[in-house]
């Protein structure tokens, strides 16, 4: 009779490019009757071999056979309030180390190496129980709450993305986050396999903070109008992650009992027209021009 293993099982899971360490995923308990969907079980481990060619991938991991035509056009994750997964946020053991997930992501900020994982795990269950999509803007983190959101910035290029944390890993000293293939591509670290980044937690409230419009006059592009500020903040968060605009250009007007999300002010018509085209292309919205 085979011996029974209890508590936790740490299994080897492959990361993105050659030269990257292996990531592991802790097992999580089954959901009791009537409970929420249970987090993922770990994938089966296998023999691992590195590619002898520099820049190659572990086994068959790497980009998929039919990637979307424009990975750079895939929008960042948009922070929104979500309940935490009950079983995916318990203390767990991985490779002999115990990890205690944070109760809140508020105030989290760290620097370190980011790695990524690709097609070998595409379609597999994550530690949150969700299906891994290598082309979605997601990431794995050892201790940030599942789910939560983080802004990841490359320290080499200054490029920044917003990802949704829905998995556990990486479990290797010095590596602080495991990115989806698309997130790594947008940061420019796919070919190198890893890169130094800053990871900072982000919430809808963080994005909307200090965005109330001042007294600046000029031409604004109104993106939406709401009776509830919470809805205005959701649109502002979406715009902040989808548009290539300076952070101070996104504002909220509170006028006539309405909360209006706007871009501006713009000093000339050409600048406003260019911004309007970007809004239409990236957000599928037709902004209304407002003179203030």
C-alpha positions in Angstrom: 0.0 0.0 0.0 1.4 3.4 -0.9 2.1 5.8 2.0 -0.3 8.6 2.4 1.0 12.2 2.4 -0.8 14.8 4.6 -0.9 18.6 5.1 0.6 20.0 1.9 2.2 18.8 -1.3 4.7 21.0 -3.1 5.1 20.1 -6.8 7.4 21.4 -9.4 5.9 23.7 -12.0 7.9 25.1 -14.8 8.6 28.8 -15.3 9.0 30.7 -18.5 12.5 30.8 -20.1 15.6 28.8 -19.7 17.7 30.0 -16.7 14.6 30.5 -14.7 14.0 28.5 -11.5 11.1 26.1 -11.1 8.0 27.4 -9.5 5.9 25.4 -7.1 2.2 25.5 -6.2 0.9 24.4 -2.8 -2.1 22.1 -2.6 -5.2 23.6 -1.1 -8.0 21.8 0.8 -11.3 20.7 -0.8 -14.3 22.9 -0.5 -17.0 21.8 2.0 -20.5 21.4 0.8 -22.1 24.7 0.1 -18.7 26.5 0.0 -17.1 28.6 -2.7 -15.2 27.0 -5.6 -12.1 25.4 -4.2 -8.6 26.6 -5.2 -6.5 24.7 -7.6 -4.8 21.4 -7.0 -1.2 21.3 -8.1 -0.3 20.0 -11.5 1.6 16.7 -11.8 5.3 17.0 -11.5 7.6 15.8 -14.3 11.2 15.5 -15.3 12.7 18.9 -16.0 15.4 19.7 -18.5 16.8 23.0 -19.6 17.3 24.0 -23.2 21.0 24.0 -24.0 20.4 27.0 -26.3 20.6 30.4 -24.5 17.2 32.1 -24.5 15.4 28.7 -25.0 12.5 27.6 -22.9 12.0 24.8 -20.4 10.7 21.9 -22.3 7.7 23.1 -24.3 6.9 26.2 -22.1 7.0 29.5 -23.8 4.6 31.4 -26.2 1.6 29.6 -27.5 1.1 28.4 -31.0 -1.6 31.0 -31.8 -1.0 34.1 -29.7 -3.3 37.1 -30.1 -2.2 39.3 -32.9 -1.2 42.3 -30.7 -0.2 41.4 -27.2 0.6 45.1 -26.4 -3.0 46.0 -27.1 -4.3 43.6 -24.4 -5.6 46.0 -21.6 -4.2 45.8 -18.1 -6.3 44.4 -15.3 -8.7 46.9 -13.9 -8.8 46.9 -10.1 -12.3 46.3 -8.6 -13.6 45.3 -5.2 -13.7 41.5 -4.9 -14.2 39.1 -2.0 -11.1 37.0 -1.0 -11.0 33.3 -1.7 -11.4 31.6 1.7 -9.2 28.6 1.2 -6.6 30.2 -1.0 -5.5 32.6 1.7 -4.6 30.1 4.5 -1.0 29.6 5.6 0.7 26.9 3.5 4.0 25.0 3.0 6.1 25.0 -0.2 9.6 23.5 -0.6 10.1 23.4 3.1 9.1 27.0 3.7 5.9 28.2 5.4 4.1 31.1 3.8 1.4 33.2 5.5 -0.7 35.2 3.0 -1.4 38.8 3.9 -4.8 39.8 5.3 -4.8 42.9 3.1 -2.7 44.1 0.2 -2.8 47.7 1.4 0.7 49.3 1.6 2.5 46.4 0.0 5.6 47.5 -2.0 8.7 45.5 -2.9 11.6 45.2 -5.4 13.0 42.0 -6.7 13.1 39.7 -9.7 10.0 38.9 -11.8 9.8 35.6 -13.8 6.9 34.3 -15.9 5.1 31.1 -16.9 3.5 30.2 -20.2 1.8 27.6 -22.4 2.8 24.6 -20.3 0.3 25.7 -17.7 -2.2 27.5 -20.0 -5.7 26.2 -19.1 -4.6 24.6 -15.8 -6.1 25.5 -12.5 -4.4 28.2 -10.4 -4.2 28.3 -6.6 -7.3 30.4 -6.6 -9.3 27.8 -8.5 -9.5 29.9 -11.6 -8.1 28.8 -15.0 -4.7 30.1 -15.9 -4.8 32.2 -19.1 -1.3 33.1 -20.3 -2.7 35.9 -22.4 -4.6 37.6 -19.5 -3.0 40.2 -17.2 -2.5 38.1 -14.2 0.3 37.0 -11.9 1.3 34.7 -9.0 2.6 36.0 -5.7 3.6 34.0 -2.5 1.6 36.2 0.0 -0.5 38.9 -1.6 -4.2 38.1 -1.1 -6.1 36.1 -3.7 -7.5 38.0 -5.6 -5.8 41.4 -5.4 -4.1 43.8 -7.8 -0.6 45.1 -8.2 1.2 47.6 -10.4 4.5 46.0 -11.7 7.2 48.3 -13.0 10.3 47.3 -14.8 13.3 49.0 -13.2 15.3 48.7 -16.4 12.8 50.3 -18.8 10.3 52.1 -16.6 7.4 50.2 -18.3 4.5 49.5 -16.0 1.5 47.1 -16.1 -1.4 46.3 -13.7 -2.0 42.7 -13.0 -4.6 40.7 -11.0 -3.0 38.3 -8.5 -4.8 34.9 -8.7 -2.1 32.3 -8.2 0.8 31.4 -5.8 4.5 31.4 -6.6 7.3 31.8 -7.3 9.0 29.9 -4.5 12.6 30.9 -5.1 14.9 33.3 -3.2 15.0 36.7 -4.8 12.0 36.2 -7.1 8.9 38.1 -5.9 6.3 37.6 -8.6 5.5 35.2 -11.5 3.9 37.0 -14.4 1.6 35.7 -17.1 3.2 35.6 -20.6 1.4 38.7 -21.7 2.3 40.7 -18.7 6.0 39.7 -19.1 5.9 40.6 -22.8 4.5 44.1 -22.1 7.3 44.7 -19.6 9.9 43.4 -22.0 11.2 40.5 -19.9 10.1 37.5 -22.0 13.3 36.8 -23.8 15.5 37.3 -20.8 13.3 35.1 -18.6 13.3 37.5 -15.7 13.9 41.1 -14.8 14.1 43.4 -11.9 10.8 45.0 -11.0 8.9 47.0 -8.4 5.6 45.5 -7.2 3.1 47.8 -5.5 -0.4 46.9 -4.5 -3.2 49.0 -6.1 -6.9 49.3 -5.4 -9.7 51.3 -7.1 -9.5 53.8 -4.3 -5.8 54.3 -4.9 -6.3 55.1 -8.5 -9.2 57.5 -7.8 -7.5 59.3 -4.9 -6.8 63.0 -5.4 -8.5 63.0 -8.8 -11.1 65.7 -8.0 -10.9 68.4 -10.7 -9.4 71.7 -9.6 -10.2 75.1 -11.0 -8.2 74.6 -14.3 -10.2 75.8 -17.3 -9.9 74.5 -20.8 -11.2 71.7 -23.0 -12.0 68.4 -21.4 -13.1 65.0 -22.8 -15.9 63.6 -20.7 -15.8 59.8 -20.6 -18.9 59.1 -18.4 -21.3 60.6 -16.0 -22.7 58.8 -12.9 -24.9 59.5 -9.9 -22.6 57.4 -7.6 -19.0 58.2 -7.1 -18.1 54.5 -6.8 -19.1 54.0 -10.5 -17.1 57.0 -11.6 -14.0 55.6 -9.8 -14.5 52.3 -11.6 -14.4 54.0 -15.0 -11.5 56.1 -14.0 -9.6 53.0 -12.9 -10.3 51.4 -16.3 -9.2 54.5 -18.1 -6.0 54.7 -16.0 -5.0 51.2 -17.1 -6.0 51.4 -20.7 -4.9 54.8 -21.8 -1.4 56.2 -22.4 -2.0 59.4 -20.5 -0.4 61.3 -17.8 -1.9 60.5 -14.4 -2.9 64.1 -13.7 -5.0 64.2 -16.9 -7.8 62.0 -15.5 -10.1 63.8 -13.2 -13.6 63.6 -11.6 -16.0 66.5 -11.7 -18.7 66.8 -9.1 -21.3 69.0 -10.6 -25.2 69.0 -10.6 -25.2 65.9 -8.4 -23.3 64.0 -11.0 -19.8 62.5 -10.9 -18.2 63.0 -14.3 -15.0 61.3 -15.4 -12.9 63.4 -17.8 -9.5 63.8 -19.4 -7.9 67.2 -19.6 -7.6 70.1 -19.8 -6.2 70.4 -23.3 -4.7 73.7 -24.5 -5.5 73.2 -28.2 -7.9 71.3 -30.5 -5.2 69.0 -31.9 -4.3 67.6 -28.5 -7.9 67.0 -27.6 -8.6 65.3 -31.0 -5.6 63.0 -30.5 -6.7 62.0 -27.0 -10.3 61.4 -28.3 -9.0 59.0 -30.9 -7.1 57.1 -28.3 -10.2 56.8 -26.1 -12.2 55.5 -29.0 -9.6 53.0 -30.1 -8.6 51.7 -26.6 -11.8 51.9 -24.7 -14.5 51.8 -27.4 -16.0 55.0 -26.0 -16.9 58.2 -27.8 -15.9 61.1 -25.4 -18.0 64.3 -25.2 -16.0 67.5 -25.5 -16.7 69.9 -22.6 -15.4 73.5 -22.2 -14.8 74.5 -18.6 
